[in-house]
Amino acid sequence: MKFRRDKDILRFSGIAALLILAGILMMSLLSGPTYFGIGSVLIIAGVIAIVIAIGVAARPKEDLIQDERSVRVNEKAGYHAFWILLATLALVYGIAIFWRLDLSYKSVWHDIFFVGMLSFVILRWYYNRRDDIV
């Protein structure tokens, strides 16, 4: 298996290695449960970034370039997911006003974010299955 060694792959791998090193240093030099948690998160993020870099480096650079149709599918799905997200926000706000709920967006932003991401994934799958993208 041949791996690419261009500057983008090396830069991303270097950042991932620095994340792992920073996590190890934080866990070993600083005491306290907070620093242990942050250090372990940095190590996990670095390992995930290394795995992603190896996966991207194993593919040829031409495979990563999107064609016009996939770019258009992503644009259209993102546009409609944005409007679905705004409609969800308006619906939550309307429900909070109508039923006089003391609702703050800090308590529901996880759910609204999940709705936005899920709608983007579903719309991208749907537009990718359709033949006519205008």
N, C-alpha and C positions, 0 to 999 in steps of 0.2 A: 504494500500500500504506500502510495507516494503522498507526502504532505507538502502543502505550500508553505513557504517561509517568506512571505512578503511583509512589508512594514506594518500593515494593519493587523495581521495575525500575531506578529511579534509584540506589538504594542498592547494588544488585548491580553495576551498571555503574560506579559510583564505586569500589567495592572492586577491580573488575577493572582500572580505570585506575590505581589506586594500586599494584597488583601490577606493572603494566608500568613505571610510573615508578620503583618501588623496584628493579626489575631493571636498568633502564638506569643508574640512579645507582650501583648496586653494581658493574656491569661497567665503568663509566667512572672511578669514583673509587678503588676498591680494586684493588690488584694481587694477582695470584696466580691459579693455575688453579682453586682451590676457589671463589673469589668469582665467577669467570667462569662456572663451572658452575651455581652457585646463581642468579646473575643471569639466565642463559639459561632456567633452569627457571621462574623467576618470570615472565619475559616470555612464555613459551609458555603458562603457566597463565592469565595475564591475557588473552592473545589468545583462548584457548579459552572463557574466561568471557564475553568480549565477544560472541563468536559465539553462545553459549547465550543471553545476554541479548537479543540481536537476534531470535533464533528465538522466544523466549518472548513478547517484546513484539509480535511480528507477529500472534500469535494473540489472539482475544478471551479475556477472563478466564473466561467460562463454559465454554470448551473445556478448561480446566485442572482444573476441579472433577470429581472422580471420583464415579461413582454407587456405590450400595451393593454392587452385584455385584462391581465391580472392587476395591473395598476388601476385600471378603470373600475374593476370589481371592488378593490379595496377603497377607492375614493367614494364610490356610491354607497357601499356598506357603512363607511365611516360617517358620511353625511346623514344617512337615515338613522343610524344609531345615535348620533348627536340629537336629532329631533325627538327620538324616543326617550332619551335621557331627560330632555327638557320637559316633555309631556309627563314623565314620571315625577319630576320635581313639582310641576304644577298640580298634579293630582294629589301628591302628598301634602302640599301646602293647602289645597282646597279642602281636603279631609280634615286637616288640623283646624282650619277656620270654621268649617261647618259644624263639627262636633265639639268645638271649643276645647281642643286638646292642647295641653302645654307641651308641644312637640318641638324639639330643637333638631336641627339637621345633624348635629353631632351624634345623635342617637340612631339615625337611620342612614348615615352616609355610606356605611358598608353595604347595605342592601341596594341603595341607588347605584353605587359603583358596580356591584355585581350585575344589576339589570343592564347597565350600559355595556359592560363587557360581553355578557351573554347575548345581547341583541346584536352586537357587532359580529360575533362568531357565527350566529345563526344566519344573519343577513349575508355575510360573506359566503357561507356555504350555499345559500339559496341562489345568490347571483352567480356563483360559479357553476351551478347546475343548469341555469338557464342558458339558452343559446344566444339570445339577442340582448346585448348590453348596449344601451344607447346613452 
